[in-house]
Amino acid sequence: MSTALSAALEPTKTVNLATGEPEAKREEIRRYFHATFDVYEKLFEHMACDEAYYQRADPLRHPLIFYYGHSAVFYVNKLVLGKILKERINPEFESTFAVGVDEMSWDDLNDAHYSWPKVAEVKAYRDQVRAAIDQIITESPLTMPIGWDSPFWIIMMGIEHERIHLETSSVLMRQLPLEMVRPIPEWKICDANGEPPANELLPVAGGEVTMGKDRTHPLYGWDNEYGEQTEAVTDFKASKFLVSHREYHEFMQDGGYTTERWWTPEGWGWVTYEKAEAPRFWVRDAETPDQWKLRTVAEVIDLPWNWPAEVNYLEAKAFCNWKAEKTGRPVRLPTEAEWYRLHAACEVPDEPEWDTAPGNLNLEGPASSVPVDTHEFSGGFHDVIGNVWQHTETPIAGFRGFEVHPLYDDFSTPTFDTQHNLIKGGSWISTGNEATRDSRYAFRRHFYQHAGFRYVESEAKVTIKNDVYESDPEVCQWCDASWGENYFEVPNYAQRLAAFALEATRDRAGGKALVLGCKAGRTVFELAKDYDHVLGLDSSARLIRRPIDLQEKGYLQYTLVEEGEIVSFHEKALQDYGLTGLEAKVEFMQADPCNIKELYTGFDLVIVDRMVDHVVDPRKMLAQLAERTNSGATVIITTTNDWDEARTPRDAWLGGYKDNTGENVTSHEGLTAALAPAFEQVGQPADLPYVLRHQRRRFEHGLAQATVWRKKA
């Protein structure tokens, strides 16, 4: 059986961040960083030509040039946000390559919106980033243990993020036209091909399962891994092997893709839309159409019947429904808790406890799947981890005590929508955090990864919630401020701001408007009554998902803290506010307010809502307005002048300080100076009151100062 990596790309394991001497740990992280950069560069040697970088392998994903640049840009954007990197390396790249795709409304896939740079330019940028990160590793203070607040946690975040894209990029390469990729000698695929052994169900004893880890865990983790959730798992049976190509083919031969009753409504909709008749990576033999071949990352080979079938969740679920009907037994996919129970029952060692990977994992075997009976674990089960990821019945959600990391608030929360199901166990190319027991990755149910499945037999019912109430306190606070009741007879601020803007532009209404810092979206919808198109931008993916709910579903749901752990549940619908019929006129996207994409331009009205004193570089944010507005455009700035060095470096404040002559500099004076080259003030500042609810008996009452500016001719 072929092995995968050359000596230059030896397998690595994620770093223990809890123990060790600081300088030795610094060098260990440096080696891990460069090894990660090297292996990602090696993956892209599969690209046969520059044209391949710009070919969209999947219509729901960016072309691979994005992912080549994205993993490097991620380091820079997070280090800038964490105030570790003082200057950007390439602001244009760091905007273009910033936001990936998960079919969310802010992931704009319109080709007209992107002017991708040349491959050589991106490679040069990656080299610059590599040198900059190496220097940061050398110069940043390091104390042990390394926790969330350490600069080295951000470095590890970038490393583990790139290792995620090592895998997801390989899946996209697998979908490119074959002539656009090429095999590379360092990554050889498995050459074993034959018939699989018959699958069978083996017993797994039930028991209590505790999922989640605490902050003292020695390995880097993503936010969704932390917290705690305990479940009682009843006895069940699980298939000895992952479902092989041969076993899955039996489902296909029995009308698997033409029999609606075996599919969920979502699954049948996908089959109908895709006109699917086989897993995506199966290829009909051109000379013998009733014979199948298999597409690997860069080759097409005879279909190995004893390799695991790689399918999406919808296909795996349909197979289980077919199996249940044929056997008369309650066959389904395992839940996340059942996977953990199997993992424990098989006494699977966790990284970094093993010297070599116990399964086809961590790029320590072939650069492909291997036969399903290759790696046996305790209890007779095979591939408990490794080979391919395993689909589960469980949509991802946070454990009790879940918190987002302040520098990556949109890693998990956009997927907490019941539409993203967990995959467990890792694949042949899963490395670093992905290869650990506690890793929790989730994709939309029709997406493909290097993922297959095993089935279980259990009488236990799986309960899936249809609705998810937003529970993040900060997000809920803004939802309530925009869409909740009024408190203490103070008018709704978001609605009042829109009215203020419409009054200021009553002789100029129409055209395009932008709300920068759109929060939960009320102002955007209100403006759409009079404007042709209104774009809402916000830096928080957690927050911007809520107005997208309103746009897509017509309602949003959130909780409010009443006292302690007691919460109330709230649902708000557009029809309650007379705002239906405006959905096509509004748009919501995530954006860095200090580095807005160039495609956002041509605005007749811009509102910057309470952002000036909440960004790293307010002058840079304001300087962009002249470039993005039409002649005679109106700009409205609201600010509380609440300067805080935790958000904005002292030397970037617009006001609220004494100058070197000892004179006071007010925020309005600083704002005027920043806007003066392109704008002149219209009228006098106005105060707009607002109320933010923290809990039933604690509120925050503030006054935002609103000023109106007109672009000079």
C-alpha positions in Angstrom: 0.0 0.0 0.0 1.4 3.4 -1.0 2.5 5.9 1.6 1.6 9.6 1.4 4.2 12.2 2.4 7.8 12.7 1.4 10.4 13.2 4.0 10.2 16.9 3.5 6.6 16.9 4.7 6.6 14.6 7.7 3.3 14.3 9.6 2.9 16.7 12.5 0.6 16.9 15.5 -1.1 19.9 17.0 0.9 21.5 19.8 0.5 21.0 23.6 -0.1 24.6 24.8 -0.2 23.8 28.5 3.3 22.5 29.3 6.9 23.1 28.3 9.4 25.9 28.5 8.5 29.1 26.7 11.5 29.3 24.3 11.2 25.6 23.4 7.5 26.1 22.9 8.1 29.1 20.6 10.3 26.9 18.4 7.8 24.1 18.4 5.0 26.5 17.2 7.4 28.0 14.6 8.0 24.5 13.2 4.3 23.7 13.2 3.6 27.0 11.5 6.1 26.4 8.7 5.1 22.7 8.3 1.5 23.9 7.9 2.4 26.5 5.2 4.6 23.9 3.5 1.9 21.2 3.3 -0.7 23.7 2.0 1.7 24.8 -0.7 2.3 21.2 -1.6 -1.4 20.5 -2.0 -1.6 23.3 -4.6 1.1 21.6 -6.7 -1.8 19.4 -7.8 -3.0 22.4 -9.9 -1.9 21.7 -13.5 -2.2 25.3 -14.8 -3.0 28.8 -13.6 -6.4 28.6 -15.2 -7.4 25.9 -12.7 -7.2 28.5 -9.9 -10.0 30.5 -11.5 -12.3 27.6 -12.4 -15.2 27.3 -9.9 -15.1 23.6 -8.9 -18.4 23.9 -7.0 -21.1 26.5 -7.9 -21.5 27.1 -4.1 -17.9 27.8 -3.5 -15.3 30.4 -4.5 -12.7 29.3 -7.1 -9.5 27.9 -5.6 -7.6 31.2 -6.0 -9.7 32.5 -3.1 -8.7 29.6 -0.8 -5.0 29.9 -1.9 -5.1 33.5 -0.6 -7.6 33.2 2.1 -5.6 31.1 4.5 -2.8 33.6 4.5 -5.2 36.6 4.7 -6.8 35.0 7.8 -3.5 35.3 9.8 -3.2 39.0 8.9 -6.8 39.9 9.6 -6.9 38.2 13.0 -3.5 39.6 14.1 -4.6 43.1 13.0 -7.9 42.6 15.0 -5.9 41.4 18.0 -3.6 44.5 17.7 -0.5 42.2 17.3 0.2 43.3 13.7 0.3 47.0 13.4 0.2 47.5 9.6 -1.6 45.5 6.9 0.4 43.8 4.3 -2.0 44.2 1.4 -5.4 45.9 2.3 -6.9 44.9 -1.1 -6.1 41.2 -0.7 -7.1 41.3 3.0 -10.6 42.4 1.9 -11.0 40.3 -1.3 -9.9 37.1 0.4 -11.5 37.7 3.7 -14.9 36.0 3.8 -15.5 32.4 2.7 -18.7 30.7 1.6 -21.4 28.8 3.4 -24.3 29.8 1.2 -25.0 32.7 3.5 -26.4 35.9 2.1 -23.2 37.8 2.8 -21.2 35.4 0.7 -21.6 37.1 -2.6 -20.6 34.7 -5.4 -21.4 37.0 -8.3 -18.3 36.8 -10.5 -18.7 40.4 -11.5 -17.9 41.4 -7.9 -14.4 39.9 -8.0 -11.3 40.7 -9.9 -9.0 37.9 -8.8 -5.3 38.7 -8.8 -2.7 36.5 -10.6 -1.5 33.3 -9.0 2.1 34.7 -8.8 0.8 37.7 -7.0 -0.9 35.6 -4.4 2.1 33.4 -4.0 4.3 36.5 -3.4 1.7 37.7 -0.9 1.8 34.3 0.9 5.6 34.6 1.1 5.2 38.0 2.7 2.8 36.7 5.2 5.0 33.8 6.1 7.9 36.1 6.8 5.7 38.4 8.9 4.3 35.6 11.0 7.7 34.1 11.6 8.9 37.5 12.8 5.8 37.8 15.2 6.6 34.3 16.5 10.2 35.5 17.2 9.2 38.8 18.8 5.9 38.2 20.7 6.1 37.6 24.4 5.3 34.0 25.3 4.3 32.7 28.7 3.0 29.3 29.6 0.3 28.0 29.5 -0.9 29.6 26.2 -4.6 30.6 26.5 -7.2 32.6 24.6 -5.6 36.0 25.3 -2.1 35.0 24.1 -0.7 36.2 20.8 0.3 32.6 20.2 -3.3 31.5 20.4 -4.0 33.7 17.4 -1.0 32.1 15.6 -2.4 28.7 16.4 -5.8 29.9 15.2 -4.3 30.7 11.9 -2.4 27.4 11.7 -5.4 25.3 12.5 -7.6 27.3 10.1 -5.1 26.6 7.3 -5.2 22.9 8.1 -9.0 23.0 7.8 -8.6 24.5 4.3 -5.9 21.9 3.5 -8.8 19.4 3.5 -11.6 21.6 2.1 -9.4 22.7 -0.8 -8.5 19.1 -1.6 -12.3 18.4 -1.9 -12.6 21.3 -4.4 -9.7 20.0 -6.4 -11.4 16.7 -6.6 -14.3 18.5 -8.4 -12.2 20.3 -11.0 -12.0 19.0 -14.5 -9.4 16.2 -14.6 -7.2 18.1 -17.0 -6.8 20.9 -14.6 -5.1 18.8 -11.9 -2.2 16.4 -11.8 -0.9 13.7 -9.4 2.2 14.6 -7.4 4.7 11.9 -6.4 4.7 12.9 -2.7 1.0 12.1 -2.4 0.3 8.7 -3.8 -3.1 7.1 -3.5 -3.8 3.6 -2.2 -3.4 0.8 -4.7 -5.5 -1.8 -2.9 -8.7 -2.8 -4.7 -11.0 -5.7 -4.0 -14.2 -7.0 -2.5 -15.1 -5.9 1.0 -16.0 -8.2 3.8 -19.7 -8.5 4.7 -20.8 -5.8 7.1 -22.5 -6.7 10.3 -23.8 -5.0 13.4 -21.9 -5.3 16.7 -23.2 -4.3 20.2 -22.1 -1.1 21.9 -23.0 -0.7 25.6 -24.8 2.4 26.6 -23.8 4.8 29.3 -23.4 8.5 30.2 -21.5 10.5 27.7 -19.9 13.9 28.6 -19.0 16.1 25.6 -17.0 19.3 25.6 -13.8 20.4 27.2 -12.8 23.2 29.6 -10.3 26.0 29.2 -7.5 24.0 30.8 -7.4 21.5 28.0 -3.8 21.4 26.6 -4.7 21.5 22.9 -6.0 24.4 20.7 -9.7 24.2 20.3 -12.4 26.0 18.3 -15.2 27.7 20.3 -17.8 25.0 19.8 -15.6 22.4 21.5 -15.8 24.1 24.9 -18.5 23.8 27.5 -20.2 20.7 28.7 -23.1 18.5 27.7 -24.0 15.2 29.3 -26.3 12.7 27.6 -27.5 9.2 28.5 -27.0 6.8 25.6 -28.9 3.6 25.5 -27.4 0.3 24.3 -27.2 0.2 20.5 -25.5 -1.7 17.7 -23.2 -0.2 15.1 -21.9 -1.4 11.8 -18.5 -3.1 12.1 -17.2 -1.3 9.0 -18.0 2.0 7.3 -20.4 1.5 4.4 -18.3 0.4 1.4 -18.8 1.2 -2.3 -20.2 -2.3 -2.7 -22.7 -2.0 0.1 -23.8 1.4 -1.1 -24.1 0.1 -4.7 -26.8 -2.4 -3.4 -28.9 0.6 -2.4 -28.4 2.2 -5.8 -29.3 -1.0 -7.7 -32.5 -1.2 -5.6 -33.7 2.2 -7.0 -31.9 4.3 -4.4 -31.9 7.5 -6.4 -35.4 7.0 -7.9 -37.4 6.0 -4.9 -38.7 9.1 -3.1 -39.9 7.4 0.1 -36.3 6.7 1.3 -35.3 10.3 1.1 -36.2 13.2 3.4 -38.0 16.1 1.7 -34.8 18.0 1.7 -32.9 15.1 0.3 -35.4 14.4 -2.5 -35.4 18.1 -3.4 -31.6 17.8 -3.7 -31.8 14.6 -5.8 -34.4 16.3 -8.1 -32.4 19.5 -8.5 -29.0 17.8 -9.0 -30.5 14.9 -11.1 -28.2 12.7 -9.0 -27.9 9.1 -9.8 -24.7 8.2 -7.8 -22.3 9.8 -5.3 -20.5 12.9 -6.7 -17.1 11.3 -7.0 -18.3 8.2 -9.0 -17.6 8.5 -12.7 -19.2 6.4 -15.4 -16.8 4.5 -17.6 -16.9 6.2 -21.0 -16.5 2.9 -22.9 -18.7 0.8 -20.5 -21.4 3.1 -19.1 -22.7 0.5 -16.7 -19.3 0.4 -15.0 -18.1 2.9 -12.5 -14.8 4.6 -11.8 -13.8 6.8 -8.9 -12.4 10.3 -9.0 -9.7 11.0 -6.4 -8.1 14.4 -5.9 -6.1 14.2 -9.1 -6.9 10.8 -10.8 -9.7 8.6 -12.0 -9.3 5.0 -11.1 -11.3 1.8 -11.2 -13.9 2.0 -8.5 -12.4 0.1 -5.4 -15.4 -1.8 -4.1 -13.8 -2.1 -0.6 -13.2 1.6 0.0 -15.7 3.6 2.0 -18.5 5.2 0.0 -18.1 9.0 0.1 -21.5 10.7 0.1 -23.3 13.7 1.6 -25.6 13.5 4.6 -28.7 13.3 2.5 -27.5 10.2 0.7 -26.3 8.6 3.9 -29.7 9.2 5.5 -31.5 7.7 2.4 -29.4 4.6 2.6 -30.3 4.2 6.3 -34.0 4.6 5.5 -33.7 1.9 2.8 -31.8 -0.4 5.1 -34.4 0.1 7.8 -37.2 -0.8 5.4 -35.3 -3.9 4.1 -34.4 -5.3 7.5 -37.4 -4.1 9.5 -35.0 -2.7 12.1 -34.6 0.9 13.4 -31.5 1.7 11.3 -30.2 5.2 11.2 -27.0 7.3 11.4 -25.4 7.7 14.9 -25.9 10.8 17.0 -22.8 12.8 18.1 -23.2 11.2 21.6 -23.4 7.7 20.2 -20.2 8.4 18.2 -18.5 9.4 21.4 -19.8 6.3 23.1 -18.3 4.1 20.3 -15.0 6.0 20.5 -14.8 5.3 24.3 -15.9 1.7 24.0 -13.1 1.1 21.4 -10.5 2.8 23.7 -9.3 5.0 20.8 -6.2 7.0 21.8 -6.4 10.7 21.2 -3.8 13.0 19.7 -1.1 13.6 20.9 -1.1 10.3 22.9 -0.3 8.2 19.8 3.2 8.1 18.2 1.6 7.1 14.9 -2.0 7.6 13.9 -4.1 4.6 14.8 -6.1 4.9 11.6 -5.9 6.4 8.1 -5.4 9.9 9.5 -3.1 12.8 9.7 -1.6 12.2 6.2 0.2 9.2 7.6 -1.1 6.8 5.1 -2.0 7.1 1.4 -3.4 10.3 0.0 -6.8 8.7 -0.4 -9.2 6.3 1.4 -8.1 2.7 2.0 -10.2 -0.5 2.3 -12.7 -0.5 5.1 -11.1 -3.5 6.8 -7.6 -2.0 7.0 -7.7 -0.4 10.5 -9.2 -2.4 13.3 -9.9 -1.0 16.8 -10.8 -2.7 20.1 -14.1 -4.5 20.0 -13.8 -5.5 16.4 -14.8 -2.1 14.9 -12.9 -0.6 12.0 -12.2 3.1 11.1 -13.6 4.5 14.4 -11.4 7.4 13.4 -9.8 8.2 10.1 -10.3 7.1 6.5 -13.3 9.3 5.9 -15.4 11.6 8.2 -18.6 10.0 9.5 -22.0 11.7 9.1 -24.2 12.0 12.2 -27.8 12.8 12.9 -26.9 15.8 15.0 -27.0 19.4 13.9 -24.2 21.4 15.5 -25.0 23.6 18.4 -23.0 25.0 21.3 -22.6 23.1 24.5 -23.7 24.6 27.8 -21.2 27.4 28.6 -20.4 28.1 24.9 -18.6 31.3 24.3 -17.2 32.8 21.0 -13.6 33.8 20.8 -13.6 37.6 20.5 -11.4 37.5 17.4 -13.4 34.9 15.5 -17.0 35.3 16.4 -18.3 33.7 13.2 -16.5 30.4 13.2 -19.4 28.4 14.7 -22.4 30.6 15.3 -23.5 30.9 11.6 -23.9 27.1 11.6 -26.1 27.0 14.7 -29.2 26.9 12.5 -30.2 23.2 12.4 -29.0 23.1 8.8 -25.5 22.0 9.5 -24.9 18.4 10.6 -21.8 17.3 12.5 -19.2 15.0 11.0 -16.9 13.1 13.3 -13.7 11.1 13.2 -11.6 12.8 10.6 -10.4 11.6 7.2 -7.1 10.6 5.6 -6.2 14.3 5.2 -7.4 15.5 8.6 -4.5 16.9 10.5 -4.0 19.1 13.6 -7.1 19.9 15.5 -9.2 18.0 12.9 -7.5 14.8 14.0 -8.5 15.2 17.7 -11.4 13.5 19.6 -13.0 16.8 20.5 -13.1 18.4 17.0 -16.6 19.3 15.9 -17.0 20.3 12.2 -20.4 20.7 10.5 -21.5 21.3 6.9 -24.8 21.8 5.2 -26.3 18.5 4.5 -25.9 18.5 0.7 -22.2 19.5 0.9 -19.4 17.0 0.1 -16.3 16.4 2.1 -14.1 13.3 2.3 -17.0 11.9 4.3 -18.9 8.6 4.5 -20.8 6.8 7.2 -21.5 3.9 9.4 -25.0 3.0 10.5 -26.5 2.1 13.9 -29.5 0.1 15.1 -31.3 1.8 18.0 -34.8 2.2 19.4 -33.8 5.6 20.8 -35.5 8.4 19.0 -33.5 11.3 17.6 -35.2 14.7 18.4 -34.2 17.6 16.2 -35.4 21.1 17.0 -37.0 22.9 14.1 -36.4 26.4 15.4 -33.3 27.8 17.1 -33.7 30.8 19.3 -30.7 33.1 19.3 -29.2 33.0 22.8 -26.0 35.0 22.5 -26.6 37.8 25.0 -25.0 40.6 22.9 -26.8 39.5 19.8 -30.1 39.2 21.6 -29.6 42.7 23.1 -29.4 44.2 19.6 -32.3 42.2 18.3 -34.4 43.6 21.2 -33.1 47.1 20.7 -34.2 47.0 17.0 -37.4 44.9 17.1 -38.5 44.7 20.8 -40.7 46.9 22.8 -39.9 50.5 23.8 -38.7 51.2 27.3 -39.3 54.2 29.5 -41.1 56.0 26.7 -38.0 56.2 24.6 -38.8 55.8 20.9 -37.2 52.9 19.0 -33.8 54.1 18.1 -33.3 52.1 14.8 -36.7 53.3 13.5 -36.0 56.9 14.7 -32.6 56.9 12.9 -34.2 55.9 9.6 -36.8 58.6 10.1 -34.0 61.1 10.8 -32.2 60.1 7.6 -35.3 60.2 5.5 -36.1 63.7 6.8 -32.5 64.8 6.0 -32.8 63.5 2.4 -36.5 64.1 1.8 -35.7 66.0 -1.5 -33.1 63.3 -2.5 -34.7 60.0 -1.6 -34.3 57.0 -3.9 -31.2 55.4 -5.2 -28.8 53.4 -3.0 -28.3 53.6 0.7 -25.7 52.0 3.0 -26.0 51.4 6.7 -22.5 50.7 8.2 -23.0 49.0 11.6 -26.5 47.8 10.7 -26.9 45.7 13.9 -30.2 43.7 13.7 -31.3 45.4 10.5 -34.3 47.6 11.5 -32.9 50.8 10.0 -32.1 49.0 6.7 -35.7 47.7 6.3 -37.2 51.1 7.3 -35.0 52.9 4.7 -36.1 50.5 2.0 -39.6 52.2 2.1 -38.0 55.1 0.2 -34.8 53.8 -1.3 -34.4 51.5 -4.2 -31.7 49.4 -2.6 -30.3 49.4 0.9 -27.2 47.5 2.0 -26.5 46.7 5.6 -22.9 45.9 6.6 -21.8 44.8 10.0 -18.6 43.3 11.3 -20.3 40.6 13.3 -21.5 37.4 11.5 -23.3 36.4 14.6 -25.4 39.6 14.5 -25.9 39.9 10.8 -27.4 36.4 10.6 -30.5 37.8 12.4 -31.7 40.3 9.7 -30.9 37.7 7.1 -33.4 35.5 9.0 -35.9 38.3 8.6 -35.2 38.6 4.9 -35.3 34.9 4.2 -38.0 33.7 6.7 -39.9 36.8 7.6 -39.2 36.4 11.3 -36.5 36.1 13.9 -36.4 34.4 17.3 -34.3 35.3 20.3 -34.1 35.0 24.1 -33.9 37.7 26.7 -32.4 37.3 30.1 -35.0 37.9 32.8 -32.8 37.1 35.8 -29.9 34.6 36.3 -30.6 31.6 34.1 -34.2 32.4 33.5 -34.9 33.6 30.0 -37.9 34.6 27.9 -38.5 33.7 24.3 -39.4 36.2 21.6 -40.4 36.0 18.0 -40.7 39.1 15.7 -42.0 39.1 12.2 -41.7 41.8 9.5 -45.5 41.8 9.0 -45.8 43.1 12.5 -44.0 46.3 11.5 -45.5 46.8 8.1 -42.2 45.9 6.5 -43.1 43.0 4.2 -42.6 43.3 0.5 -39.2 45.0 1.0 -37.0 41.9 1.1 -35.8 42.2 -2.5 -34.6 45.8 -1.8 -32.4 45.0 1.1 -29.1 43.1 1.4 -27.0 42.2 4.4 -23.3 41.3 4.4 -20.4 40.9 6.8 -17.6 43.4 6.4 -14.6 45.0 8.1 -15.8 48.6 8.5 -12.2 49.8 8.1 -11.5 47.8 4.9 -14.7 47.6 2.9 -14.6 45.9 -0.5 -14.4 48.1 -3.5 -17.6 46.7 -5.0 -19.7 48.5 -2.3 -19.9 51.9 -4.0 -22.3 54.3 -5.7 -24.3 55.3 -2.6 -26.6 58.3 -2.3 -27.0 57.9 1.5 -24.6 56.4 4.0 -25.3 56.0 7.7 -22.4 55.2 10.0 -24.2 54.1 13.2 -22.2 54.2 16.4 -19.1 52.9 14.8 -16.7 55.8 14.9 -15.6 55.1 18.5 -15.8 51.3 18.2 -13.2 50.6 15.4 -9.5 50.3 15.3 -9.0 53.1 12.8 -11.9 55.6 12.5 -10.1 57.9 10.1 -9.5 55.1 7.7 -13.1 54.1 7.9 -14.3 57.6 7.3 -11.8 58.2 4.4 -13.5 55.4 2.5 -16.8 57.3 2.4 -15.7 59.8 -0.3 -14.8 56.9 -2.6 -18.1 55.1 -2.1 -20.6 57.9 -2.5 -22.1 59.7 -5.4 -21.8 63.5 -6.0 -24.1 65.3 -3.5 -24.6 62.2 -1.4 -25.6 62.5 2.2 -23.6 61.0 5.1 -25.1 60.7 8.6 -22.7 59.9 11.5 -24.0 58.8 14.9 -21.6 58.4 17.8 -21.6 58.3 21.5 -18.0 59.5 21.8 -17.2 56.6 24.1 -13.5 56.2 23.4 -11.9 53.1 24.9 -8.3 52.0 24.3 -9.5 48.4 24.4 -11.3 49.1 21.1 -9.4 52.0 19.5 -5.7 52.8 20.1 -5.3 56.1 21.9 -3.5 57.8 19.0 -6.4 56.9 16.7 -9.1 58.7 18.7 -10.8 61.5 16.9 -11.4 63.5 20.1 -11.8 63.2 23.8 -8.2 64.2 24.5 -6.0 67.2 25.1 -3.6 68.1 22.3 0.1 68.9 22.8 -0.8 72.5 23.7 -3.1 71.4 26.4 -6.3 72.3 24.6 -9.3 70.0 24.5 -10.1 68.3 21.3 -13.7 67.2 21.0 -14.9 64.3 19.0 -17.0 66.6 16.8 -13.9 68.6 16.0 -12.0 65.5 15.0 -14.9 64.2 13.0 -15.1 67.5 11.1 -11.4 67.4 10.4 -11.6 63.8 9.1 -14.6 64.6 6.8 -13.6 68.1 5.7 -11.7 67.2 2.5 -14.9 65.8 0.9 -17.9 66.7 3.0 -19.4 69.7 4.7 -21.8 69.7 7.6 -25.5 70.4 7.1 -27.4 71.8 10.1 -26.6 71.2 13.8 -26.0 68.0 15.6 -29.0 66.2 17.0 -29.4 63.8 19.9 -31.0 60.4 19.3 -31.7 58.6 22.6 -31.5 54.8 22.8 -32.1 52.1 25.4 -30.3 48.7 25.6 -31.8 46.1 27.8 -29.4 43.9 29.8 -32.0 42.1 31.8 -35.4 42.8 33.3 -34.2 45.3 35.8 -31.0 46.7 34.2 -30.9 48.9 31.2 -28.5 51.2 29.5 -29.7 54.6 28.4 -27.6 56.6 26.0 -27.6 59.6 23.6 -26.1 59.2 20.2 -25.0 62.5 18.6 -26.2 62.6 14.9 -24.6 64.9 12.3 -25.5 65.3 8.7 -22.9 65.8 6.0 -23.2 66.6 2.3 -20.6 65.6 -0.2 -19.0 68.5 -1.9 -19.3 69.0 -5.6 
